[in-house]
Amino acid sequence: MRVRANEMTQLGVDMLTTAGATVEEAEVVTEVLVDTSLRGIDSHGVRALTRYIRNLQTGQILSGAPIEVLKDTPTTAMWDTDLAFGFVAAKKAMEAAIAKAERHGVGLVGYMGKGHIGALYYYTTQAVKRDMIGIVLQRGNRHLVAPYGGVEGRLGTNPFAVGIPAGEERPILLDLATNAVATGHFLLMQLKGETVPEGWLIDREGRWVREYDDEAVVQGRIAPVSFGGTTNEYKGYGIKIILEALCGAIGVGCSLDENGFGCLFMAIDPAGFCAIEDFKARVDALIRHVKSSSKRPGVHAILLPGEPEFLEMEKRLRDGIPVDAASWTDIVQTAGDLGINVRDYVTLKTGRVE
């Protein structure tokens, strides 16, 4: 089944406010989730709406929770967001980094907090829209990922994202976990009964596992590993360690502290190096040069990071956002528990959900 983006947005905002979120919180959370789904990143999109409602209802998130500024300089800051909505705190952190970059050419805001912030690319687009480079680094909350050569969880998913503005071309947007895939992708594969490729999960005896089981991961019977497959896992592991150190040591305690996320939001103004028009023209030239390569058999087009998501967004804005049956049932039931009738908001397009 498919749902229109504007209908899903209104439904999400009303569900969150009914559950106790402020209007600002509800609008930011829903905006990020819907935008993420529109780009085809379903693991971090609207299917996760009910998760944040439950977190709010159980006190894992506190509506209106204050953000404490621990340290502030002209170019850097460190915040403690504690139980605040991660989406809202992250958006404000990037806004603060951009404001610093506007004055001094670069801005970095770190924070520690317990709220999940969803897909990181979203916050880099805040900077890109202001003709700045946006970078987001994160160390994960649950340290369930085995180190290279190990079989027990010691590290987080630890994703990062980079956004680079262009001129006439689409901006470059890279967002990836340093696991083979993010936890949300694993959960979606488990929901669909899909087999996990070899080199993504390992058990306590050091054998590769082909089926994801979240309960087994939490219990430590199996563990995700860094990206790179069976031959190049050390590369993803190296990046994961760097992210753990950078985002952990500035406030949240690296792997010695399991209680929260550590994030670093960066905005860089290219005008501090050259005219912004020259910068964007060079990025355009890079993109066109890359795309000029002869293609491999069966390849229709050479795409840049973020481009598949831009193309998917065009399709989903036209055809609607696909939602799997289990996730939609969860949304409908959660809405009902809040006294909301989904039929008052949504006109479903039925059909096969890919």
Secondary structure, DSSP 4 states (H G I P E B T S, - for coil): -EE-HHHHHHHHHHHHHHHT--HHHHHHHHHHHHHHHHTT-GGGSGGGHHHHHHHHHTTSS-TT---EEEEE-SSEEEEEEETS-HHHHHHHHHHHHHHHHHHHSEEEEEEEESS----THHHHHHHHTTT-EEEEEEE-SS--BPPTT--S--B----EEEEE--SSSPPEEEEE-SBSS-HHHHHHHHHHTPPPPTTSEEETTS-B--S--HHHHHHTSEEE-BSSHHHHHHHHHHHHHHHHHHHIIIII-GGG--S-EEEEEEEE-GGGTS-HHHHHHHHHHHHHHHHTSPPPTT------TTHHHHHHHHHHHHH-EE--HHHHHHHHHHHHHTT--GGGT---B-S---
